[in-house]
Amino acid sequence: MEKRDTVVYIPYGIRGDKTNEYIFNMIEMLEKKYKVTGNLAEPVDIFSMLRTKAVFLNWVEGSLDAGLKLKLGLYKMAGTKLVWVFHNKQPHDAGSDDELVKKNMEWLADQADYIVLHSKSSAQYIPHNKRNLAKNIYIPHPVYEKRLSEERMTELRNRYKISESDFVFTMFGMIRPYKHYEDGIKAFKELSPAGAKLILAGRCIDLKYASYLKKLCGHSENIILDLRYIPDAVLDAIIGISDVIVIPYVNDSSMNSGVMMQAFSNEKTVIIPNICMARDLAPQRFFYGYKSKLEKAMLKAYQNGKDMNRDLGHRAYEYVTQHNNLDIVSNRLNVMLDGGFRKKKRGKRR
């Protein structure tokens, strides 16, 4: 029999593309042992399927159609493992009554050989839970590379007119309505903290939402809106000049936060609602959690001052570099694909 030396990773991306760095990291770890492609074989290409160790599926819940299901079913028949990475309770742009998405997620959970979780607390949300809970495997969300540059940070402070003594709250990422960035703006305006700035940086393709955010900010000199694609070097500098990263994702879909991990990877603490990843890390006490009152969490962070928040960020960095480093993630991926995790009793996690 042909050696299974290939992994299909969906979606696929390479460094240099305007793609999620999480995808790059996962692919590069898998490439240490496998050939990684982003393309599924055609139904007649059984030999490619027989050489494939696993198909990784990320964020396909809204695009899963009959053709894709057919191909995945053929891969399973050829002995390929299906790995569904369970990122969110449901796609962020799907309504809670979206029956097609619900059925797709149930199909993925039923057909997957492994369901990868990046937060242990998210196991309770696996579809058809009693049937599929035993498939879950916890693999830590990988850390990001720390790339802070004092020169770029100084340039950015000058561009944004932020002094080193200013207390800086920052929100960043793709600017989409489900992330509720307006809550961060409203809380900041309500607090109106002396000597503080709020940055909102990221690309917004929803012109109506962008207009709403601009109107909400008004002409405040203490709120900096940078609604464009942010190159990695600039984003690193934005994180670097920040004291606290604000993540106001109070919604029905989020379980994990790449922004949270990116902040910790750069020695910054965060303010984040009670999502699954935050629940996992809450005992470490190096960030600000909240359930509904964002302004209270922002006030506490502000009152704690720059030095205490710097210490929280450092503790978070030490934790994730120990528990979420690429060696640990890579090892768990390889153990999973080699079948090294024994079957467990229902309700237990690997």
Disulfide bonds with the S-S distance in Angstrom:
none
